[in-house]
Amino acid sequence: MIDYRERPVDPNALRDTAESDENDSGQSGTVVKEKVRCGDETCKCVSGDAADMHGPYQYRYYREDRTMTSEYLGKPS
């Protein structure tokens, strides 16, 4: 999960349901709900079927220097 969160993000892959947001430190970004694969090779999410993926979870995407970065925000309430 940590590797997933720290990887660069393709800005074209952001979903249409994104919302603009600003965190407590004033840094702006876009909040997106996503389903993810856990990376456990024995888990059913590895099949790639969206119905078997985990989530949805919320992530905030923002630019840090020239890199798109994601921040895990947790499950939506």
Secondary structure as GFF3:
##gff-version 3
##sequence-region A 1 77
A	DSSP	alpha_helix	2	6	.	.	.	ID=ss1
A	DSSP	three_ten_helix	11	13	.	.	.	ID=ss2
A	DSSP	beta_strand	19	22	.	.	.	ID=ss3
A	DSSP	beta_strand	28	36	.	.	.	ID=ss4
A	DSSP	three_ten_helix	44	47	.	.	.	ID=ss5
A	DSSP	three_ten_helix	50	52	.	.	.	ID=ss6
A	DSSP	beta_strand	54	64	.	.	.	ID=ss7
A	DSSP	beta_strand	67	74	.	.	.	ID=ss8
###
